[in-house]
Amino acid sequence: MTPADLDLVQAWADGLAGPVTLGWVEGGGKQGLALEAFGRQLAALSPNIVFKLLDRPQGPAPALAIGDRIFYQALPQGPELAPFLEALAPGHPTDADPLADRLAALSLPASASLYIADPCPFCPTAVRQVLAMARATPYFQVTVIGATLFPDLAVKDDVRSVPTLILEGHTRWVGQVPQDEVVAHLLHPDPFRLSPTSLQRLLEAGQAQQVAGMMAQSGRLFPALIHLLAHPRWSVRLGAMVAAETLAETNRTLAGELQEPIWQAMARADATVQGDLLYVIGAIGGPETLERLQVLVDGLGDEAVKEAATEALERILKETQPKFLS
């Protein structure tokens, strides 16, 4: 941080009424080192600033975390420092927050990425507008990304200028953020275009059965579900597994459409994840998948995977055999 940045932080810290916590989502690489160094430097400036490693983060890594809905994959320095500090310790809320009133009807989670860079005259305003929406509703998660700090993410998202706001991975605004338009998109989403991040939040909120019900009622699968079935974290996979298994109980044909994507995910997964994917195959599969399971059972692979394949095969035989006899 520059001397001017340090003075701004000191003045802000002196006005704190009590401790504030900046979370740390641990991650490697030079970006992780830079973000961690910033967080530790910030905490060293005042005893009221606590820099804490998060045990079970629900955001990207590496990142600085403000609460559970605002993540920074950017170094908030220069003009970007003030909006960051405002989010870290916002002022007292007013009795009537028009933005919160408008977003009160939001019932599905949503996530957005806001790309910024230094210098950028419009970026601080865009950050303030987007973070205000994240603070106004528990359903909106925002990640602020430094396009120069994470050029690989910028390339992946085809970001060519800043600020760029990307909602749910598909709707984007470049330049000044039209807050009213973004709010309108949040209030009228297509639930089947939920990003993996948003669907994950829905499942981790204990709404796996509701997710299954939405799929069964509409006859459509959430495209993000297969991503979560192969997620590296067990708690995330569990929610997705419950949703898939519940769907199979009401619409096994629709649930069966997950089979081929699951087999494709198997090739990229480790043994632990493969075992969970095979559990899902057992819950949703039909006779057409028995041969593939038998290949795993008879193969020379991991014993735990062979055991999971055996259990899946036996479950499918048990649940489909009566149909052969009728």
C-alpha positions as CSV (number, residue, x, y, z in Angstrom):
1,M,0.0,0.0,0.0
2,T,1.1,3.6,-0.7
3,P,1.5,6.1,2.1
4,A,-1.8,7.6,1.1
5,D,-3.4,4.2,1.4
6,L,-1.9,3.7,4.8
7,D,-3.2,7.0,6.0
8,L,-6.7,6.1,4.7
9,V,-6.7,2.8,6.5
10,Q,-5.5,4.4,9.8
11,A,-8.2,7.0,9.7
12,W,-10.8,4.4,9.0
13,A,-9.5,2.1,11.7
14,D,-9.5,4.9,14.2
15,G,-13.2,5.3,13.6
16,L,-14.2,1.7,14.2
17,A,-16.6,1.0,17.0
18,G,-15.2,-2.5,17.5
19,P,-13.3,-5.3,15.8
20,V,-14.0,-6.3,12.2
21,T,-13.0,-9.5,10.6
22,L,-11.5,-10.0,7.1
23,G,-11.6,-13.6,6.1
24,W,-9.0,-15.5,4.1
25,V,-9.8,-18.2,1.7
26,E,-6.5,-19.9,1.4
27,G,-5.0,-20.6,-2.1
28,G,-1.6,-21.0,-3.7
29,G,0.3,-19.2,-6.4
30,K,1.6,-15.7,-6.5
31,Q,-2.0,-14.3,-6.4
32,G,-2.6,-16.1,-3.1
33,L,0.6,-14.8,-1.7
34,A,-0.3,-11.2,-2.7
35,L,-3.8,-11.4,-1.3
36,E,-2.6,-12.9,2.0
37,A,0.2,-10.3,2.3
38,F,-2.4,-7.5,1.9
39,G,-4.7,-9.0,4.5
40,R,-1.8,-9.4,7.0
41,Q,-0.6,-5.9,6.4
42,L,-4.1,-4.5,6.9
43,A,-4.4,-6.4,10.2
44,A,-1.1,-5.2,11.4
45,L,-2.3,-1.6,11.2
46,S,-4.9,-1.9,14.0
47,P,-5.9,-4.3,16.7
48,N,-9.5,-3.8,15.6
49,I,-8.8,-5.6,12.2
50,V,-8.8,-9.4,12.5
51,F,-7.4,-11.4,9.6
52,K,-8.8,-15.0,9.9
53,L,-8.4,-18.2,7.9
54,L,-11.8,-19.5,7.0
55,D,-12.4,-23.2,7.8
56,R,-15.2,-23.9,5.4
57,P,-15.3,-21.1,2.8
58,Q,-18.2,-21.0,0.3
59,G,-16.3,-18.8,-2.2
60,P,-13.4,-18.9,-4.6
61,A,-9.8,-19.5,-3.7
62,P,-7.6,-17.7,-3.1
63,A,-9.7,-14.7,-1.9
64,L,-10.3,-12.2,0.8
65,A,-13.7,-12.6,2.3
66,I,-16.1,-10.0,3.8
67,G,-18.8,-12.0,5.5
68,D,-20.1,-14.9,3.5
69,R,-21.2,-13.2,0.3
70,I,-18.4,-10.8,-0.7
71,F,-15.1,-12.1,-2.0
72,Y,-12.1,-10.2,-3.3
73,Q,-9.7,-11.7,-5.8
74,A,-8.3,-8.3,-6.2
75,L,-5.9,-6.0,-4.3
76,P,-8.0,-3.1,-3.1
77,Q,-5.5,-0.3,-3.4
78,G,-5.6,3.3,-4.5
79,P,-9.1,4.3,-5.6
80,E,-10.4,0.8,-4.9
81,L,-9.4,0.9,-1.2
82,A,-12.3,3.1,0.0
83,P,-15.1,0.9,-1.4
84,F,-13.4,-2.1,0.1
85,L,-13.1,-0.5,3.6
86,E,-16.7,0.6,3.4
87,A,-17.8,-2.9,2.7
88,L,-15.6,-4.3,5.5
89,A,-17.2,-2.0,8.1
90,P,-20.4,-0.5,6.6
91,G,-22.0,2.4,8.4
92,H,-25.2,2.0,10.4
93,P,-28.1,0.8,8.2
94,T,-30.9,3.3,7.7
95,D,-34.4,2.4,8.8
96,A,-35.5,2.3,5.2
97,D,-33.2,0.8,2.6
98,P,-34.9,1.1,-0.8
99,L,-32.5,-1.5,-2.3
100,A,-33.2,-4.0,0.4
101,D,-37.0,-3.4,0.0
102,R,-36.7,-4.1,-3.7
103,L,-34.6,-7.2,-3.2
104,A,-36.9,-8.6,-0.5
105,A,-38.8,-10.6,-3.1
106,L,-35.6,-12.4,-4.2
107,S,-35.9,-16.1,-3.3
108,L,-33.3,-17.8,-5.4
109,P,-29.5,-17.3,-4.9
110,A,-27.5,-15.6,-7.5
111,S,-23.8,-14.9,-8.0
112,A,-21.8,-12.4,-9.9
113,S,-18.3,-11.6,-10.9
114,L,-17.2,-8.0,-11.1
115,Y,-13.9,-7.5,-13.0
116,I,-11.9,-4.3,-12.2
117,A,-8.4,-3.0,-12.8
118,D,-6.2,-0.2,-11.7
119,P,-6.4,2.5,-13.0
120,C,-10.1,2.6,-13.9
121,P,-12.2,5.7,-13.2
122,F,-15.5,3.8,-13.3
123,C,-14.5,0.8,-11.2
124,P,-14.9,2.2,-7.7
125,T,-18.4,3.3,-8.4
126,A,-19.3,-0.1,-9.9
127,V,-17.9,-1.8,-6.8
128,R,-20.0,0.3,-4.5
129,Q,-23.1,-0.4,-6.5
130,V,-22.6,-4.1,-6.7
131,L,-21.5,-4.6,-3.1
132,A,-24.6,-2.6,-2.0
133,M,-26.7,-5.2,-3.6
134,A,-24.8,-8.0,-1.9
135,R,-25.3,-6.3,1.5
136,A,-29.0,-5.8,0.8
137,T,-30.0,-9.5,0.4
138,P,-28.6,-12.8,1.7
139,Y,-29.2,-14.3,-1.7
140,F,-26.6,-12.4,-3.7
141,Q,-22.9,-13.4,-3.7
142,V,-20.3,-11.2,-5.4
143,T,-16.6,-11.8,-6.3
144,V,-14.6,-8.7,-7.2
145,I,-11.8,-9.9,-9.5
146,G,-8.6,-8.0,-10.5
147,A,-8.3,-8.6,-14.2
148,T,-4.5,-8.0,-14.1
149,L,-4.1,-10.1,-10.9
150,F,-6.1,-13.0,-12.4
151,P,-5.6,-12.7,-16.2
152,D,-6.5,-16.4,-16.6
153,L,-10.0,-15.8,-15.2
154,A,-10.3,-12.7,-17.4
155,V,-9.5,-14.7,-20.5
156,K,-11.8,-17.5,-19.5
157,D,-14.7,-15.0,-19.1
158,D,-13.7,-13.1,-22.2
159,V,-13.3,-9.8,-20.3
160,R,-11.8,-7.2,-22.6
161,S,-12.5,-4.0,-20.6
162,V,-13.4,-3.0,-17.1
163,P,-15.6,-2.7,-15.2
164,T,-17.4,-5.9,-16.4
165,L,-20.2,-7.4,-14.4
166,I,-21.1,-11.0,-15.2
167,L,-24.3,-12.4,-13.6
168,E,-24.7,-16.1,-13.2
169,G,-22.0,-16.7,-15.8
170,H,-24.0,-15.5,-18.8
171,T,-25.5,-12.0,-18.5
172,R,-23.0,-9.2,-18.6
173,W,-22.7,-5.5,-18.4
174,V,-19.6,-3.6,-19.5
175,G,-18.9,-0.1,-18.2
176,Q,-21.1,1.6,-15.8
177,V,-23.4,-0.8,-13.9
178,P,-27.1,-0.2,-14.5
179,Q,-28.2,-1.1,-10.9
180,D,-32.0,-1.1,-11.8
181,E,-31.4,-3.4,-14.7
182,V,-29.3,-5.8,-12.6
183,V,-31.9,-5.8,-9.8
184,A,-34.6,-6.7,-12.4
185,H,-32.5,-9.6,-13.6
186,L,-32.1,-10.8,-10.0
187,L,-35.9,-10.6,-9.4
188,H,-36.8,-12.5,-12.5
189,P,-34.2,-15.2,-13.0
190,D,-34.4,-18.4,-15.1
191,P,-33.8,-21.0,-12.3
192,F,-32.4,-23.5,-14.8
193,R,-29.6,-21.1,-15.6
194,L,-28.3,-21.0,-12.1
195,S,-24.5,-21.1,-11.9
196,P,-22.8,-23.9,-9.9
197,T,-22.1,-21.4,-7.2
198,S,-25.7,-20.4,-6.8
199,L,-27.0,-24.0,-7.0
200,Q,-24.4,-24.9,-4.4
201,R,-25.7,-22.3,-2.0
202,L,-29.3,-23.5,-2.5
203,L,-28.2,-27.1,-1.7
204,E,-26.1,-26.1,1.3
205,A,-29.2,-24.3,2.6
206,G,-30.8,-27.7,2.9
207,Q,-33.1,-27.3,-0.1
208,A,-32.1,-30.4,-2.0
209,Q,-35.7,-31.7,-2.0
210,Q,-37.0,-28.4,-3.4
211,V,-34.3,-28.6,-6.1
212,A,-35.5,-32.1,-7.0
213,G,-39.1,-30.9,-7.0
214,M,-38.3,-28.0,-9.4
215,M,-36.7,-30.4,-11.8
216,A,-39.5,-33.0,-11.6
217,Q,-42.2,-30.4,-12.1
218,S,-40.5,-28.8,-15.1
219,G,-39.1,-31.9,-16.7
220,R,-35.6,-30.2,-16.8
221,L,-32.3,-30.9,-15.2
222,F,-30.2,-28.1,-13.6
223,P,-27.1,-28.1,-15.8
224,A,-25.0,-27.1,-12.8
225,L,-26.0,-30.3,-10.9
226,I,-23.5,-32.5,-12.6
227,H,-20.7,-30.1,-11.6
228,L,-21.7,-30.3,-8.0
229,L,-22.0,-34.1,-8.0
230,A,-18.3,-34.2,-8.8
231,H,-17.4,-31.4,-6.4
232,P,-14.2,-32.0,-4.4
233,R,-15.9,-31.1,-1.1
234,W,-18.1,-33.9,0.4
235,S,-20.7,-31.6,1.9
236,V,-21.4,-30.1,-1.6
237,R,-21.5,-33.6,-3.2
238,L,-23.9,-34.8,-0.5
239,G,-26.5,-32.1,-1.3
240,A,-26.3,-32.8,-5.0
241,M,-26.6,-36.6,-4.4
242,V,-29.7,-36.0,-2.3
243,A,-31.3,-33.9,-5.0
244,A,-30.5,-36.6,-7.7
245,E,-31.7,-39.5,-5.5
246,T,-34.9,-37.6,-4.6
247,L,-35.5,-36.8,-8.3
248,A,-35.2,-40.5,-9.1
249,E,-38.0,-41.3,-6.7
250,T,-40.4,-39.2,-8.6
251,N,-39.1,-39.1,-12.2
252,R,-36.5,-41.8,-12.8
253,T,-36.4,-41.2,-16.5
254,L,-35.4,-37.6,-16.1
255,A,-32.9,-38.5,-13.4
256,G,-31.5,-41.1,-15.8
257,E,-30.3,-38.3,-18.1
258,L,-27.6,-37.6,-15.5
259,Q,-26.0,-41.0,-16.2
260,E,-23.8,-40.1,-19.2
261,P,-22.5,-36.8,-17.7
262,I,-21.7,-38.8,-14.6
263,W,-19.7,-41.4,-16.5
264,Q,-17.8,-38.6,-18.2
265,A,-17.1,-37.0,-14.8
266,M,-15.9,-40.4,-13.5
267,A,-12.9,-40.3,-15.9
268,R,-11.7,-37.0,-14.3
269,A,-12.5,-37.8,-10.6
270,D,-10.4,-39.3,-7.9
271,A,-11.4,-42.6,-6.2
272,T,-13.4,-40.9,-3.4
273,V,-15.5,-38.9,-5.8
274,Q,-15.9,-41.9,-8.1
275,G,-17.4,-43.8,-5.2
276,D,-20.0,-41.1,-4.6
277,L,-20.8,-40.8,-8.4
278,L,-21.4,-44.6,-8.5
279,Y,-23.8,-44.3,-5.6
280,V,-25.8,-41.8,-7.7
281,I,-25.6,-44.2,-10.7
282,G,-27.1,-46.9,-8.4
283,A,-29.9,-44.5,-7.4
284,I,-30.8,-43.3,-10.9
285,G,-29.6,-46.0,-13.4
286,G,-31.4,-48.7,-15.3
287,P,-30.5,-52.0,-17.0
288,E,-28.6,-50.1,-19.7
289,T,-25.8,-49.3,-17.2
290,L,-25.3,-52.7,-15.8
291,E,-22.6,-53.7,-18.3
292,R,-20.5,-50.6,-17.5
293,L,-20.8,-51.3,-13.8
294,Q,-19.8,-55.0,-14.3
295,V,-16.7,-53.8,-16.1
296,L,-15.7,-51.9,-13.0
297,V,-16.5,-54.8,-10.7
298,D,-14.3,-57.2,-12.8
299,G,-11.5,-54.7,-13.4
300,L,-8.2,-54.1,-11.6
301,G,-9.0,-50.7,-10.3
302,D,-9.4,-49.3,-6.8
303,E,-11.0,-51.7,-4.3
304,A,-13.3,-49.0,-2.9
305,V,-14.5,-48.1,-6.4
306,K,-15.1,-51.7,-7.2
307,E,-17.1,-52.0,-4.0
308,A,-19.2,-48.9,-4.9
309,A,-19.8,-50.3,-8.4
310,T,-20.9,-53.6,-6.9
311,E,-23.4,-51.9,-4.6
312,A,-24.7,-49.8,-7.5
313,L,-25.1,-52.9,-9.7
314,E,-27.0,-54.8,-7.0
315,R,-29.3,-51.8,-6.3
316,I,-30.2,-51.4,-9.9
317,L,-30.9,-55.2,-10.2
318,K,-33.1,-55.1,-7.1
319,E,-35.1,-52.0,-8.3
320,T,-35.5,-53.1,-11.9
321,Q,-35.9,-56.9,-11.7
322,P,-39.6,-56.8,-10.9
323,K,-40.1,-54.8,-14.2
324,F,-38.5,-57.7,-16.1
325,L,-40.9,-60.2,-14.5
326,S,-44.1,-58.2,-15.2
